Amino acid sequence: MTLAANRQLYILNALNNHEFLTKNDLSTHFHVSARTIQRDISELNQFFDDTKSQQEISYNTQLKTFEMTQQTDGGQLSDAQILIIMKVLFASRALNNRELQDITAALQNQVSPSHRQVVSRITNKEKYNYVPLHHDKDLVKLIWDLSNEILAGRRIKIQYRNRNLKNWTDVELQPKSIFFSEYYFYLIAAGSYHNRDRFYRLDRIINYEELADYHPDGHRHDYAEGELRKEKPFMYNGAVEKVTFEYWGIEEAALDRLPTAKVIARHPQQKSITIEVNAADTGLRFWLLSQGNMVHVLSPEKMVTDLKNIVAQMSQLYQGTLGQPTGPQPTLIN
């Protein structure tokens, strides 16, 4: 083995073991010049390039050390990409503390040694102040198992808790997709007793079992999640319809929240815009109400009527003529 090959194997082994190597240390160790060490690094990188190994030895100017990195075009995630994934996980609040800690620890281990302390400092406060949802249910294995049931085309029976979490029912269904929206994971599935798809929150599934009957072509049940996210940005069942409203709020906020929304008119004198959107009516109605006096629904007539009745009940609540112990109570308007 030549001296150059010996040096390069030493460098490669040390970097793969996450050791910190400086040019001066290597020069001293092998009794060669810094230029010779740089040539060794260049030859190793040329070897990686020729063999398309997705590896590269780079120089960290801050720490003044060499480090092994992975190119990201089809290779490992970069340290910046791992940081972004961790940030999204914290913001989602979808996982309980146990599963969040496990996943972020695994991601942290994928960060290059020279950046682990940086990533840790950036994420420690978010990890410490993380507030999970109240259900405290483990979801990772359930998501994996149900995803495999979908691919296999199997029908399943679930035990599902209702909204008040006091009672549960057995439901036989054909699972179609796992979907995440606004803090919760949902199972989208069709049952034998209704024609439309329904949404089941995964944290409310007590357990499930496979049924004997199944569709052998699981991919036939592939679900158009992209279309669903456009038309149902809020996870409520309801008919998709065209709704038009005048809006005095922040235009970008409305267009970002409602993927199918478009501005069809502008009113500079009123400082408002008219927006048209195709979306499921139930979830959209809740969002429209959240905009307070910044929105005026123009059509369809049924939604206009429903919102008038809701606003009237809200007014009566604050006037004290509704919601009192001995008087009439608010009613849900569907």
C-alpha positions as CSV (number, residue, x, y, z in Angstrom):
1,M,0.0,0.0,0.0
2,T,1.4,3.4,-0.9
3,L,1.8,6.1,1.7
4,A,-0.9,8.2,0.0
5,A,-3.4,5.3,0.1
6,N,-2.5,4.7,3.8
7,R,-3.2,8.4,4.6
8,Q,-6.5,8.4,2.7
9,L,-7.8,5.3,4.3
10,Y,-6.9,6.7,7.7
11,I,-8.8,10.0,6.9
12,L,-11.8,8.1,5.5
13,N,-12.0,5.8,8.6
14,A,-11.6,8.7,11.1
15,L,-14.3,10.8,9.4
16,N,-16.7,7.8,9.2
17,N,-16.2,7.5,13.0
18,H,-17.1,11.2,13.4
19,E,-13.6,12.2,14.5
20,F,-12.6,15.8,14.2
21,L,-9.6,16.2,11.9
22,T,-7.7,19.4,11.3
23,K,-5.3,19.9,8.5
24,N,-2.4,20.7,10.9
25,D,-3.0,17.6,13.0
26,L,-3.0,15.4,9.9
27,S,0.2,17.1,8.6
28,T,1.9,16.5,11.9
29,H,0.7,12.9,12.2
30,F,1.9,11.9,8.7
31,H,4.9,14.3,8.6
32,V,3.7,15.8,5.3
33,S,2.8,19.3,4.2
34,A,-0.7,20.8,4.5
35,R,-0.8,20.9,0.6
36,T,-0.3,17.1,0.6
37,I,-3.3,16.6,3.0
38,Q,-5.4,18.8,0.8
39,R,-4.5,16.7,-2.2
40,D,-5.5,13.6,-0.3
41,I,-8.9,15.2,0.4
42,S,-9.3,16.2,-3.2
43,E,-8.5,12.6,-4.4
44,L,-11.1,11.2,-1.9
45,N,-13.7,13.5,-3.2
46,Q,-12.9,12.6,-6.8
47,F,-13.3,9.0,-5.8
48,F,-16.7,9.7,-4.3
49,D,-17.8,11.6,-7.4
50,D,-16.6,8.8,-9.7
51,T,-18.5,6.2,-7.8
52,K,-21.6,8.3,-7.2
53,S,-21.5,7.5,-3.5
54,Q,-23.3,10.8,-2.5
55,Q,-20.5,11.5,0.0
56,E,-18.2,14.5,0.2
57,I,-15.5,15.7,2.6
58,S,-16.0,19.4,3.3
59,Y,-14.1,21.9,5.4
60,N,-15.9,23.5,8.3
61,T,-14.4,27.0,8.4
62,Q,-15.9,27.8,11.8
63,L,-14.4,24.7,13.6
64,K,-11.4,24.5,11.2
65,T,-12.0,20.7,10.7
66,F,-12.8,18.3,7.9
67,E,-16.2,16.6,8.0
68,M,-18.0,13.9,6.0
69,T,-21.3,15.2,4.5
70,Q,-24.0,13.6,2.4
71,Q,-25.2,15.2,-0.8
72,T,-28.9,15.7,-0.7
73,D,-30.0,14.8,-4.3
74,G,-31.3,11.4,-3.4
75,G,-29.0,10.9,-0.5
76,Q,-29.3,11.7,3.2
77,L,-31.1,14.7,4.6
78,S,-28.9,17.8,5.2
79,D,-28.6,19.2,8.7
80,A,-30.8,22.2,7.7
81,Q,-33.5,19.8,6.4
82,I,-33.5,17.8,9.6
83,L,-33.8,21.1,11.6
84,I,-36.9,22.0,9.5
85,I,-38.5,18.6,10.0
86,M,-38.0,19.0,13.8
87,K,-39.5,22.4,13.7
88,V,-42.6,21.1,11.8
89,L,-43.0,18.3,14.4
90,F,-43.0,20.7,17.3
91,A,-45.5,23.0,15.6
92,S,-47.9,20.2,14.7
93,R,-48.4,19.1,18.3
94,A,-49.7,15.9,16.8
95,L,-47.5,13.4,18.8
96,N,-47.4,12.8,22.5
97,N,-44.2,13.5,24.5
98,R,-42.9,9.9,24.3
99,E,-43.1,9.7,20.5
100,L,-41.9,13.2,19.9
101,Q,-38.8,12.6,22.1
102,D,-38.1,9.3,20.2
103,I,-38.4,10.8,16.8
104,T,-36.5,14.0,17.5
105,A,-33.7,12.0,19.2
106,A,-33.4,9.8,16.1
107,L,-33.3,12.9,13.9
108,Q,-30.7,14.5,16.1
109,N,-28.5,11.5,15.7
110,Q,-28.6,12.0,11.9
111,V,-27.1,15.5,12.2
112,S,-23.4,15.7,11.5
113,P,-21.3,15.8,14.7
114,S,-20.1,19.3,14.1
115,H,-23.6,20.7,14.0
116,R,-25.4,18.6,16.7
117,Q,-24.7,21.2,19.4
118,V,-26.1,23.9,17.1
119,V,-29.3,22.0,16.3
120,S,-29.7,21.0,20.0
121,R,-29.4,24.7,21.1
122,I,-32.0,25.8,18.5
123,T,-34.5,23.1,19.4
124,N,-34.0,22.6,23.2
125,K,-36.5,25.3,24.2
126,E,-39.2,24.1,21.8
127,K,-38.7,20.5,23.1
128,Y,-38.9,21.7,26.7
129,N,-42.0,23.8,26.1
130,Y,-43.7,21.3,23.8
131,V,-47.4,21.0,24.6
132,P,-48.9,17.9,23.1
133,L,-52.6,17.3,22.6
134,H,-54.6,15.9,25.5
135,H,-55.3,12.4,24.1
136,D,-51.8,11.2,24.9
137,K,-52.2,8.3,22.5
138,D,-49.3,6.5,20.7
139,L,-49.9,7.0,17.0
140,V,-46.7,6.0,15.1
141,K,-47.3,2.2,15.1
142,L,-51.1,2.7,14.4
143,I,-50.3,4.9,11.4
144,W,-47.9,2.4,10.1
145,D,-50.2,-0.6,10.6
146,L,-53.3,1.1,9.1
147,S,-51.2,2.3,6.1
148,N,-50.3,-1.3,5.4
149,E,-54.0,-2.3,5.7
150,I,-54.8,0.3,3.0
151,L,-52.1,-1.0,0.7
152,A,-53.3,-4.5,1.1
153,G,-56.9,-3.5,0.4
154,R,-58.2,-5.1,3.6
155,R,-61.4,-4.2,5.3
156,I,-61.2,-3.6,9.1
157,K,-63.5,-3.2,12.1
158,I,-62.6,-0.5,14.6
159,Q,-63.7,0.4,18.1
160,Y,-64.3,4.2,17.9
161,R,-65.0,6.6,20.7
162,N,-67.5,9.3,20.1
163,R,-66.9,13.0,20.6
164,N,-67.7,13.0,24.4
165,L,-65.2,10.1,24.7
166,K,-67.6,8.2,27.0
167,N,-69.1,5.7,24.5
168,W,-67.7,3.7,21.7
169,T,-69.1,1.9,18.7
170,D,-67.9,-0.9,16.4
171,V,-67.6,0.2,12.8
172,E,-66.7,-1.9,9.8
173,L,-65.1,0.0,7.0
174,Q,-62.8,0.1,4.0
175,P,-59.8,2.3,4.9
176,K,-58.6,4.6,2.1
177,S,-56.0,7.0,3.4
178,I,-54.2,8.5,6.4
179,F,-54.5,12.2,6.4
180,F,-53.1,15.0,8.7
181,S,-54.9,18.2,9.3
182,E,-54.9,20.8,12.1
183,Y,-53.2,18.8,14.9
184,Y,-54.9,15.5,14.2
185,F,-54.3,12.4,12.1
186,Y,-57.4,11.0,10.4
187,L,-58.4,7.7,8.8
188,I,-60.5,8.3,5.7
189,A,-62.7,5.3,5.1
190,A,-65.9,4.1,3.5
191,G,-68.4,2.1,5.5
192,S,-70.8,-0.6,4.3
193,Y,-73.9,1.4,5.4
194,H,-73.2,4.8,3.7
195,N,-72.0,6.0,0.3
196,R,-69.7,8.8,1.3
197,D,-66.3,8.7,2.9
198,R,-66.0,9.5,6.5
199,F,-63.2,10.8,8.7
200,Y,-62.1,9.0,11.9
201,R,-59.6,10.6,14.2
202,L,-56.8,8.1,14.9
203,D,-56.6,9.0,18.6
204,R,-60.2,8.0,19.1
205,I,-59.6,4.5,17.7
206,I,-59.4,2.2,20.7
207,N,-58.3,-0.8,18.6
208,Y,-59.0,-2.5,15.3
209,E,-59.1,-6.0,13.7
210,E,-58.8,-7.3,10.2
211,L,-61.9,-8.7,8.5
212,A,-61.9,-11.8,6.3
213,D,-63.2,-10.0,3.2
214,Y,-60.8,-7.7,1.4
215,H,-60.1,-6.2,-2.0
216,P,-57.1,-7.9,-3.5
217,D,-56.1,-4.8,-5.4
218,G,-55.3,-2.4,-2.5
219,H,-54.1,0.3,-4.9
220,R,-57.6,0.6,-6.3
221,H,-58.4,2.4,-3.0
222,D,-55.7,5.1,-3.5
223,Y,-57.2,8.4,-2.3
224,A,-56.8,11.8,-4.0
225,E,-55.5,13.5,-0.8
226,G,-54.5,16.6,-2.9
227,E,-58.0,17.2,-4.0
228,L,-59.3,16.6,-0.5
229,R,-56.9,19.2,0.9
230,K,-58.1,21.7,-1.6
231,E,-61.8,21.3,-1.1
232,K,-61.8,20.4,2.6
233,P,-59.1,22.4,4.3
234,F,-61.1,21.9,7.5
235,M,-61.8,18.2,8.5
236,Y,-65.5,18.4,8.5
237,N,-67.9,16.4,6.4
238,G,-70.3,18.4,4.2
239,A,-71.2,19.1,0.6
240,V,-68.6,21.0,-1.5
241,E,-70.2,24.2,-2.8
242,K,-69.3,27.6,-4.3
243,V,-69.3,30.4,-1.7
244,T,-68.8,34.1,-2.4
245,F,-68.0,36.6,0.3
246,E,-66.7,40.1,0.6
247,Y,-63.6,40.4,2.8
248,W,-61.9,43.2,4.7
249,G,-59.2,41.1,6.2
250,I,-55.7,40.2,5.1
251,E,-56.0,38.9,1.5
252,E,-52.9,36.6,1.7
253,A,-54.3,35.0,4.9
254,A,-57.6,34.1,3.3
255,L,-56.0,32.7,0.1
256,D,-53.4,30.7,2.0
257,R,-56.1,29.2,4.3
258,L,-58.5,28.4,1.5
259,P,-56.6,26.6,-1.3
260,T,-59.4,27.0,-4.0
261,A,-60.0,30.7,-3.2
262,K,-59.6,33.4,-5.8
263,V,-60.2,37.1,-5.8
264,I,-63.0,37.9,-8.4
265,A,-63.4,41.6,-7.6
266,R,-61.6,44.5,-5.8
267,H,-63.3,47.4,-4.1
268,P,-60.7,50.1,-3.4
269,Q,-63.2,52.6,-2.1
270,Q,-64.4,50.1,0.6
271,K,-60.9,48.6,1.0
272,S,-62.3,45.1,0.5
273,I,-62.2,42.3,-2.0
274,T,-64.7,39.7,-3.2
275,I,-63.5,36.1,-2.9
276,E,-65.0,33.0,-4.5
277,V,-64.1,29.5,-3.0
278,N,-65.2,25.9,-3.6
279,A,-65.1,24.2,-0.2
280,A,-67.1,21.9,2.1
281,D,-69.7,24.1,3.7
282,T,-69.4,23.0,7.4
283,G,-65.7,23.7,7.9
284,L,-65.8,26.8,5.8
285,R,-68.6,28.2,7.9
286,F,-66.6,27.9,11.1
287,W,-63.7,29.8,9.4
288,L,-66.0,32.5,8.1
289,L,-67.3,33.0,11.6
290,S,-63.8,33.3,13.0
291,Q,-63.2,36.3,10.8
292,G,-65.8,38.4,12.8
293,N,-66.9,41.6,11.2
294,M,-64.2,41.4,8.5
295,V,-66.4,39.1,6.3
296,H,-69.8,39.3,4.6
297,V,-71.1,36.2,2.9
298,L,-73.0,36.9,-0.3
299,S,-74.0,33.4,-1.5
300,P,-75.3,30.7,-1.4
301,E,-78.5,31.8,0.3
302,K,-78.6,28.9,2.7
303,M,-75.2,29.8,4.2
304,V,-76.3,33.4,4.4
305,T,-79.4,32.4,6.3
306,D,-77.4,30.0,8.6
307,L,-74.9,32.7,9.5
308,K,-77.6,35.2,10.2
309,N,-79.2,32.8,12.7
310,I,-75.8,32.0,14.3
311,V,-75.0,35.7,14.7
312,A,-78.4,36.3,16.1
313,Q,-77.9,33.6,18.7
314,M,-74.5,35.1,19.6
315,S,-76.0,38.5,20.1
316,Q,-78.7,37.0,22.4
317,L,-76.0,35.2,24.4
318,Y,-74.3,38.5,25.1
319,Q,-77.6,40.3,25.8
320,G,-78.5,37.6,28.4
321,T,-81.7,36.5,26.6
322,L,-80.1,33.1,25.6
323,G,-78.1,30.5,27.6
324,Q,-79.5,31.4,31.0
325,P,-80.2,28.5,33.5
326,T,-83.9,28.8,33.3
327,G,-84.3,30.0,29.7
328,P,-83.7,28.8,26.1
329,Q,-80.3,27.5,25.1
330,P,-78.2,27.8,21.9
331,T,-79.0,25.3,19.1
332,L,-76.6,23.8,16.7
333,I,-77.3,25.0,13.2
334,N,-76.2,22.4,10.5
